[in-house]
Amino acid sequence: MTLATDQQSTDQQSTDQQSTDQQSAGQQSASGPNVDPQPAQDPGLDEQLAAERAHLDGSRTALRRMRERAEALFATGAQVAGDPFAAETLGRTLSRRVAELADDPTTPLFFGRLDFGQADPDHAGRRYHIGRRHVTDEIGEPLVLDWRAPVSRSFYRASVRDPQGVATRRRFGFANGVLTSFEDEHLDRGEELGTTSRILTAEIERPRVGPMRDIVATIQPEQDELVRAELAESICVQGAPGTGKTAVGLHRAAYLLYLHRERLRRSGVLIIGPNRAFLSYIAAVLPALGEVEVEQSTVEDLVARVPVRAVDDPATAALKHDPRLAEVLCRALWGYVRKPEEPIVLSDGSFRWRIGADALRRVVDEARREGLPYGTGRERVRARVVGLLQQQVEARRAESPSDTWLRRTGRSRPVAGFLDEVWPAVTPEGLLHSLFSDPALLADAAGDLLTAEEQALLLWAKPARTPKATKWTAADAVLIDEAAGLVERPASFGHVVVDEAQDLSPMQCRAIARRSEHGSITLLGDLAQGTAPWAARDWRDSLAHLGKPDAAVVPLTVGFRVPAAVVAFANRLLPALAVDVPPAESLRRDGALDIRTVTELTAATVAEVRAALAHDGSIAVIAADDAVDGLRAALTDAGITTATVDDVEAGARVTVVPATLVKGLEYDHVIVAEPAAIVAAEPRGLHRLYVVLTRAVSRLAVLHRDPLPDPLT
Ligand SMILES: Nc1ncnc2c1ncn2[C@@H]1O[C@H](COP(=O)(O)OP(=O)(O)OP(=O)(O)O)[C@@H](O)[C@H]1O
């Protein structure tokens, strides 16, 4: 094993509180079991470090040249394109290319190197630097290979047992974009660091500041297998807190975009997260990997056809998220289609055209059999009716009617009136408004599916007069989206990544299924963290509602965030959570756990925050939602600036976070104020507490005046 560090920059860095990569690397360098104890004294290593820095400088210059070329093309693109559409398309492509080639001086251009052995049939004796994107020199020779390129796979997967032709794998340590160290594994000599790599350790232990970062430099083999799964493959990842599910999902999106760029650009990639705070936390990861065109949304935003202005009581909300409602809506909608009883008669100048009721019944039956969405079916019937009239005109006049005639006839009063009678236009909002206002209509659609009590839960006591005047709830919005999907199918994304998926209701799963019908999904979650009333208990159910019943459920079991002592404490809750999840093992042996009974909670919290400020990194005070304002005010009174959870770029190091918004986030130092209140605030309060206790990267302090919830004691 070889390790080199630049001693001078290590010394410099150790006085710099922010520069953590190097600091940790420096501290680790002499202590790891597989590490050369006096690395920097080896002159050969110093020369190698200098050569690597020269390669980095050369690569940066080359990237700048590539970007300048793209910018020049962008500037002239509009003039050379033949027409406005081509100009716009070209302009978009080029501006994206310019954005992709952006060079962030604080992010290393490469983080690894592969030296292939002489015996490798494809890359004998070749050396590749692996980085965030391809960089080529002026004659097109690669200076840095994209981490997603086929060759780069060996960087993540090669091992002593299966070296894949690799003789040496080198990992680089950086501080603020400056290359400061490297670490070699000579696989051909049986050397392998695995999770003891000090560069991996430094990355995991670095204090967290600001938004989430990519993990390209240290993706682990079990993660890489998921990241590089085929586009057609849908996968469900069950992983304990901090096992890298979010990281895997985002890197898989980047990988698929690289491999299937054109296809996915047309259909799109969608990332779904639990709330906007979470989305802003992860928003920087894909752009850092050069992917600037990925849509991100919460499920609520995905189905936001109507404004949400009311709240359901819990029983009604639970019922509205029940998959039986899908069938109720389907029946209610198709219940509008009637059997034609009257002929269509159309006067056209001196002619009269007529289609009998039997022929019309056949048209309607046929359109129904085709299984089209309701709205498409209505237009199909209109087109067929016009077609039948056209045939009569052609037979009588021996010439085809004009397009104008066909269009006018389709909109004529007899044809439109017929359609309104047998296949009326229905809006999704209108359908739901009628269904929840009219007991007879609801009973017709739901008679054998919902009990009388359930139907009563859905019916409004005082219906608004119109759909527009209705105060819709969040669950109504999901139902309206379901109805909209029956009227007209939404476009399908090529790939959808769903994070914190354990909280999706069956009806929310269906909303996502409609948007991934022709694509694949990556479902990420942890059954133990399910806090919604309808949270999943078995991934198979969620996958069935998502339309991907055969997707594999793959566990991730190595924890990168939460220190072992904190995991052990949080895991005391697991038996009470009634879920069957594989246990996870923490990679982090460091970290601190402090559980304290206090007499004055607010004062103790302020004191704890003050103490935490002496350390590096972010600090979160997590409390029951209704306690947040009071704690924030107390901190402000004490002269401590606090940020809100949705402001990830905020300068303040302290964030006061309501327990219901902390899912998916992480902070170096977490202070949990009164766990019993968090548990008492909602039916799945213990699950919520499990989420809260697993947010800490380095230190967890639990302050309580009331007794701790039973499972924790
Ligand atoms: N291979 C890795 N190398 C370095 N850091 C990693 C690796 N995998 C995950 N991490 C880090 O571990 C932390 C937790 O990752 P992530 O948020 O993806 O976990 P998660 O499973 O989604 O957690 P949760 O269940 O709480 O949502 C992040 O800081 C992430 O960058």
The ligand as an ORCA input file, in Angstrom:
! r2SCAN-3c Opt
* xyz 0 1
  N     -19.951      5.708     -0.793
  C     -20.019      6.789     -0.043
  N     -18.937      7.531      0.169
  C     -18.977      8.643      0.941
  N     -20.082      9.090      1.518
  C     -21.204      8.385      1.331
  C     -21.234      7.203      0.546
  N     -22.495      6.746      0.528
  C     -23.218      7.598      1.272
  N     -22.443      8.585      1.748
  C     -22.839      9.715      2.587
  O     -23.634      9.236      3.641
  C     -24.630     10.189      3.949
  C     -25.967      9.519      3.895
  O     -26.300      9.253      2.561
  P     -27.792      9.352      2.040
  O     -28.421     10.619      2.485
  O     -27.772      9.038      0.599
  O     -28.418      8.140      2.877
  P     -29.924      7.638      2.899
  O     -29.849      6.160      2.930
  O     -30.698      8.258      1.797
  O     -30.397      8.177      4.316
  P     -31.892      8.390      4.884
  O     -32.484      7.026      5.095
  O     -31.684      9.084      6.168
  O     -32.644      9.199      3.895
  C     -24.479     11.322      2.971
  O     -23.701     12.338      3.542
  C     -23.728     10.687      1.830
  O     -22.969     11.610      1.109
*
